[in-house]
Amino acid sequence: MKYIIATLLLTTSLAGELRAQTGSISGKITDDKKQPVQGAIVSLMDHTMPKYGTTTDSTGYYIIKNVPVGRYELKARSLDHNGRFYPGITIAADRDIPFDITLYPKTKPVPVGH
């Protein structure tokens, strides 16, 4: 009986620790006129391989939940807009990283430094 209780306590403790080792990233994607970009694809990548992702809703909002703690590259793109790439995004335990993005139409060059 003691063994079963100890195992349950250890399992519950480990499950809590594993949950605590994730975070999230969220924000709004707009165009250069501050209009929401619906259906944009947002990906967190690990060495150029997509690991986690989502699409924006009708207001341009996105959220990627339950991301393991670590450093990632973020990529955002849509059919009508130039893609954007952001290296060095750090996901921390039990935190949401706010990260808004501006996408520029494919007919316009992306400004340097943006």
C-alpha positions as CSV (number, residue, x, y, z in Angstrom):
1,M,0.0,0.0,0.0
2,K,2.8,2.4,0.9
3,Y,4.4,1.6,-2.5
4,I,1.2,2.5,-4.4
5,I,0.8,5.8,-2.5
6,A,4.5,6.7,-3.1
7,T,4.1,5.9,-6.8
8,L,1.0,8.1,-7.1
9,L,2.6,11.0,-5.3
10,L,5.7,10.7,-7.5
11,T,3.6,10.4,-10.7
12,T,1.5,13.4,-9.7
13,S,4.6,15.4,-8.9
14,L,6.3,14.6,-12.2
15,A,3.2,15.4,-14.2
16,G,3.1,18.8,-12.5
17,E,6.7,19.5,-13.3
18,L,6.2,18.5,-17.0
19,R,3.3,20.8,-17.3
20,A,5.3,23.6,-15.7
21,Q,8.0,23.3,-18.4
22,T,5.8,24.8,-21.2
23,G,4.9,28.3,-22.1
24,S,3.0,30.0,-25.0
25,I,3.4,32.8,-27.5
26,S,0.6,35.0,-28.8
27,G,-0.1,38.2,-30.6
28,K,-1.7,39.9,-33.5
29,I,-0.6,40.0,-37.1
30,T,-1.4,43.1,-39.1
31,D,-0.4,44.5,-42.4
32,D,1.4,47.8,-43.1
33,K,-1.9,49.6,-42.8
34,K,-2.6,48.1,-39.3
35,Q,-5.4,45.8,-40.7
36,P,-5.6,42.3,-39.3
37,V,-4.2,39.5,-41.5
38,Q,-6.6,36.6,-41.3
39,G,-5.3,33.0,-42.0
40,A,-1.6,33.8,-41.6
41,I,0.5,30.8,-40.7
42,V,2.6,31.2,-37.6
43,S,5.3,28.5,-36.9
44,L,7.8,28.0,-34.1
45,M,10.8,26.2,-35.6
46,D,13.7,24.3,-34.3
47,H,16.7,24.4,-36.7
48,T,14.5,25.2,-39.7
49,M,12.1,22.3,-38.9
50,P,8.5,23.5,-37.9
51,K,7.6,22.2,-34.4
52,Y,4.5,24.1,-33.4
53,G,2.1,26.3,-35.3
54,T,-1.3,27.8,-35.8
55,T,-3.1,30.3,-38.0
56,T,-4.5,33.7,-37.2
57,D,-8.3,34.2,-36.7
58,S,-10.4,37.0,-38.3
59,T,-8.9,39.6,-36.0
60,G,-5.3,38.6,-36.8
61,Y,-4.9,37.0,-33.4
62,Y,-2.8,33.8,-32.9
63,I,-1.7,31.8,-29.9
64,I,0.6,28.7,-29.7
65,K,0.2,26.9,-26.4
66,N,2.0,24.2,-24.5
67,V,5.4,24.9,-26.2
68,P,8.3,23.3,-24.3
69,V,10.7,25.7,-22.8
70,G,13.6,26.6,-25.1
71,R,14.8,28.8,-28.0
72,Y,13.0,28.8,-31.3
73,E,12.8,30.7,-34.6
74,L,9.4,32.2,-35.4
75,K,8.1,32.3,-39.0
76,A,5.0,34.2,-40.1
77,R,3.6,34.2,-43.6
78,S,0.4,34.5,-45.7
79,L,-0.5,34.1,-49.3
80,D,-0.6,37.8,-50.0
81,H,2.3,39.0,-47.7
82,N,6.0,38.6,-47.5
83,G,7.1,36.1,-44.8
84,R,8.9,37.3,-41.7
85,F,11.5,35.3,-39.7
86,Y,12.5,36.0,-36.1
87,P,15.4,34.0,-34.6
88,G,16.0,33.7,-30.9
89,I,12.5,33.5,-29.5
90,T,12.7,32.2,-25.9
91,I,9.8,30.4,-24.4
92,A,9.8,30.4,-20.6
93,A,7.9,28.1,-18.2
94,D,4.3,29.2,-17.4
95,R,4.6,32.4,-19.4
96,D,2.9,33.9,-22.4
97,I,5.3,35.8,-24.7
98,P,3.4,38.7,-26.4
99,F,4.7,39.0,-30.0
100,D,2.9,41.2,-32.5
101,I,4.0,41.1,-36.2
102,T,3.6,43.3,-39.2
103,L,3.5,41.6,-42.6
104,Y,4.0,43.6,-45.8
105,P,2.2,42.9,-49.1
106,K,4.2,41.0,-51.7
107,T,4.0,44.1,-53.9
108,K,6.1,46.1,-51.4
109,P,9.6,45.4,-50.1
110,V,10.0,44.7,-46.4
111,P,11.6,47.8,-44.8
112,V,15.1,47.2,-43.4
113,G,15.1,46.7,-39.7
114,H,11.5,45.6,-39.3
